[in-house]
Amino acid sequence: MKITASKLITVLVITLLLSTSGVLGFDFSKLEQSITKHVLKNGLTVLVMERHDAPVVSFVTYANVGAVDDPKGFTGLAHMFEHMAFKGTTTLGTKDINKELELIAQEDSVFLKLREERAKGRFADSARLESLTTAYNEARDASYQLVIPNKFGNVIEREGGVGLNAFTSMDETVYFFSLPSNKVELWMALESERFLHPVLREMYKERDVVAEERRMRTDSNPIGRLIEEFQAIAYKAHPYHNPGIGHMSDIQYYSRKEAKAFFDKYYPPSNLVIAIVGDVSTDDVLKLAEKYWGRIPYRPAPPRIATVEPPHKDERRVVMEDPAQPFYIVGWHIPEATHPDRPAIDALVDYLGQGRTSLLYKNLVKEKKAALQVGAFVGYPGDKYPSMVAIYAMPASGHDNTEMEEEIFKEVEKVKASLIPDEEVAKIKARAKASFINQLDNNQGIAMQLAAYQTRWGDWHQLFRELDRINAVTAEDIQRVAKKYLTKDNRVVAMLNTSGS
Amino acid sequence: MKYKLVPILITLSLLIVFTTGSVYSQNVDKLKYPKLNKLEVPNVEKITLDNGIRLYLLQDNSLPIFHGSIRINCGGYLDPDDKIGLASICGTVLRTGGTSKWTGDEIDEKLEAIGGSVETSIGALSGSARVNILSDYTDLGLEVLAEILRNPVFDKDKIDLAKVQARSEISRRNDDPFQIALREYRKIIYGTNSPYARHPEYATINAIERTDLVDYHRKYFKPQNIQMAFWGDFNRDDLLKKIKTYFGDWKKDATTVPPLPQVDYKFEQAVYYINKPDVNQTNILMGHIGGLTTDDDYPARIVMNNILGGGFGSRMFNTVRSKEGLAYSTFASYTANIKYPGVFYAFASTKSETTGKCIKEVIKVVKDMQKNPPTEDEMRMGKDGYLNSFVFNFDSKGEVVNRLMRYDFYGLPDDYLFQEKEKVEKVTADDVITAAKKNLHPDAMRILIVGKSDDFDTPVDKLGLGAVDTIDITIPSGEKPKEVSVSNETVSKGVQILKQAIDAHGGLDAFKKVKSVNIKSTLTIKGPGGNEMSLQQEYLRVYPDKSRAVTKFMGMNFVEITDGTTGWKTDRATMKVVPMTEDDLKKKKVEGQRNYIQIFGAFDDPYYKAVYDGSGTIGDTPVDYVAIVDKDGNNICRLGIDQKTHLLKVRSFMGEGPMGPGTIEERLSNFTDVQNLKVPMTSEMYMNGQKQMTSNITSFIINGDIPANSFAKPE
């Protein structure tokens, strides 16, 4: 259960997934034909792929909701709900559900009163605060008496489940694990139930856990803090502005009321895609899907966010001082993943900053020995809405961020000024091809990709069409997008300078 | 208006929560599963070539990819004490430094043009190479592999690059508190100098030379030390032929590789503390030495680990995370290795204010493991989890073939994993308790705490969990002070040059009369993003050892005050005035010793030796260098004196800069007459050739008024 706050690596991986087909005489159409899509009446999309290598199966539930959908004043709520989805259901994780629900209702009602009083700040009535706090602690402890902790995860691990986890990004919330392939029904039962009858038990303790997660990922991690600032100045209007994990005060303010409302709005079956890849029979899987997931009533999918980040008129820049070693990041605004310019941008990013032969690595690491690491990635902080391409650098000791910036800008100007040689464009395409084939090597990865493409494009086939997109890219396209997007006005800079100098 | 929606949604949501009893609301414990399809354990072919290379082949033509994984019997444990990091750098430059046929950059181009990779590394206990390439290019992959393993040239430039990278990593190693905890905890368990725990320092990286890499490679990269696993898209006979072409003529010899060292361990209760004032969360690791995988009760410990501190539903997770909400990240495990003991550790990271509480909770959980036998449910989780997930040991071809290669190296049978499984099946709750009682020592744990002690609920020395040892994680400077050759000749020449300098600056009598100086200056620092920042400083010094500096920046005051025995300073993080540490006071003393007025004034009765140390130029000005050396031969500082004017042009010394420790060079100019002395009014500080700060003196008063309480704790 993690939030991809430092999504750098994830993004790097996803960026490499530019795909291809029909190479080297290998027939990908067979692979494509082994995938089945079925949409239930309630709007749930089911994707199944049979792979009979080993008696195992991987499952992914891909919810088209992310931190970007957090309500105002409740940043991090999507992630909080992800945590709550591991707390069991009406049939799992309780000693007595009716009694427990009563106690939960009491806990909520006291907490809401307490929260209201707390929000008065200096004007709060201290005696009332104290009595409410006592009442709240009592109500909370009482409701926990009936909980069988972690029953949900427990059952899965006991039955041989591995890799039970989930993540919340700005765009989506993804739940996943794998089981021995004879236990498909267990997943169907458990997974559908948590989106049918979730019980948000232990929520007020779990907020403390999320607060610790924030301390770990952001507050106590200098690069985590820098990236939070980077995102905040990169977006003024659009909710990509907010940290996915949420602000500390918001985390401590949530109540079950908001979490449930959030669930109701964003977790209708029409907003979910499930993907099942492994040693299974497609027919059996679809039958079980009908039986278990079909129980969830239809609700309409939530609308997309309408807010558009207005074009920036000038560079934005944030500087953080910290005892840690320096770190530099620069981003430029670009369109979302489905935009026609994206394949060319992906190629540009590969050429600039991915791998040992990229312009930036050759210059800053190999030749100047000025950077410990430098790299470029695309799709930050999210990719469902207009996004960013970014370059980061960690100066080697004795070098500083100013030097990183100068060299990065120099290389960026180069790709704007002249065409990339054709053989380099061919290499970019060859690399994309190899990465595509490599990612077809494991059930979990395939399931994740199928669900992602289905969600983003409305059609999983697009995964296999990405090749055509990137193969159509020319050197002129790459130069054009470099000139169009990598401009001064469009850029955002964040750096961490070592304090105490 | 917007919020009007909320009550409606709540009503709706309540309905959904309370609507139970749906048709299939089920008890998952009652589900009936079909029989699991038979697990086909892939058949790995083992072949030993005449020269001793051991091969493990697993053909799988489902995707057009060729994979290789090579294990080399060597490791960082063989590094000499003064060259820790040698094996690691060797592992890097093997690949980047090129071969007799291709440069490293040419290999990069070849591989990246087709999206393939061949990478090498050497860890603490073994070396490895990994190949991943589309199967159309299998030949290229094998040839690059052969070149790298057999004919590396260790290009000097790429060694420099690897050393720069290694040094940069050292400089960053204290940025992440969890990394600090993991690194230091291994030292606490295995010993600071143990090959299982030690790590490079600037000095050990600096000491590594090309010949060391060449020797290391020559010593250990031999066919008899090499195992190669290949899997993926190939034809078995073709591949074998190719392997023989590339590796068949590699000659073996009779040398062997030294075994892994023994571990000495004594159980004791102790607390180790590392101060990390810039975090709000404490990282806690506690435990002791662990065991071997060959121990009789190893299968019982697998079950114990799952119950105690594995994933969801383990006791650590249930208590520390779910019940107490003390941590997001918490786990515990009694780890084991095949050839040397593992570590038992319990981990949690919690907010500073609950550090003591969290430590107590974790200890309770560990103790409880010895007292309260696993429930039936826990046994199911601990055992069934292992047994039911057993098939996942075979869901990746790479995993299967690599495991077999590892077993073979350590002389374990191919079916070792199946034997282990049979034993786990037989483990009882009694076995688990017996193993916990025998192996866990909750009263003799070494506890490491990394965090901000100011905010702890219980001070570390009040935990009552053993003596407290504070660990200093300051990164030692790698630069050795320059050796100065001290002889009658160099000393007499040094003294003569120093005397000329003193005369040029106003004469010894004038310096002897200086009892105090009062200096106001403007400091200019290259700030974030290259902007210049300006600071105002007032500095009062009463010779020999009292000083007071007040620096003003954006309305804030930073003080540094010492009366020679105690001192005060502004803490940058909290902006509070705090007492100086022993370390601070030591630094202040050394700072005084290298003050040029102090050096000049003590010429008659010197606390130092002045040693001639060669000549050079500062800009275009030729200078003679005089090293100022203390009684023990330690270099206090080095003065560069203009050969013509005899004025002091430069002063350099070891210090702490923004990028870590190094040589700081202070260039002096703008000499002005102040009372009877000629004083530099401008100084520019350089580090690594980059200007860090400029100081312009605006007022310089000798023997002026000294306000009362100048050296007392400021208000």
Interface residues (C-beta under 8 A of the other chain):
Chain A: V23 L24 F26 H52 D53 A54 P55 V56 F86 T90 T91 L92 I97 L101 Y144 P149 N150 K151 F152 G153 N154 V155 I156 E157 R158 E159 G160 G161 V162 L164 S178 P180 S181 N182 K183 E185 L186 A189 L190 E193 L196 H197 P198 V199 E202 K205 E206 R207 D208 V209 V210 A211 E212 E213 R215 M216 D219 S220 N221 P222 I223 K257 K260 A261 F263 D264 K265 D279 K291 Y292 R295 R317 V319 E321 D322 P323 A324 Q325 G355 R356 T357 V365 K366 K369 L372 M394 P395 A396 S397 G398 H399 D400 N401 T402 A426 K427 A430 R431 A432 K433 A434 S435 I437 N438 L440 D441 N442 N443 V493 M495 N497 T498 S499 G500 S501
Chain B: V6 L9 I10 L12 S13 L14 I16 V17 F18 T19 T20 S22 V23 Y24 S25 Q26 N27 V28 D29 L31 Y33 P34 K35 L36 N37 K38 L39 E40 S62 L63 P64 I65 D105 D108 E109 E112 A113 I114 G115 G116 N132 I133 L134 S135 D136 D160 L161 V164 Q165 R167 S168 E169 I170 S171 R172 D175 D176 P177 F178 D278 V279 N280 Q281 N306 G310 G311 F312 G313 F317 N318 R321 S322 K323 E324 G325 L326 A327 Y328 S329 S349 T350 K351 D377 R380 M381 D384 G385 L387 N388 S389 F390 V391 F392 F394 D395 S396 I525 G527 P528 G529 G530 R572 G657 P658 M659 G660 G662 N688 Q690 Q692
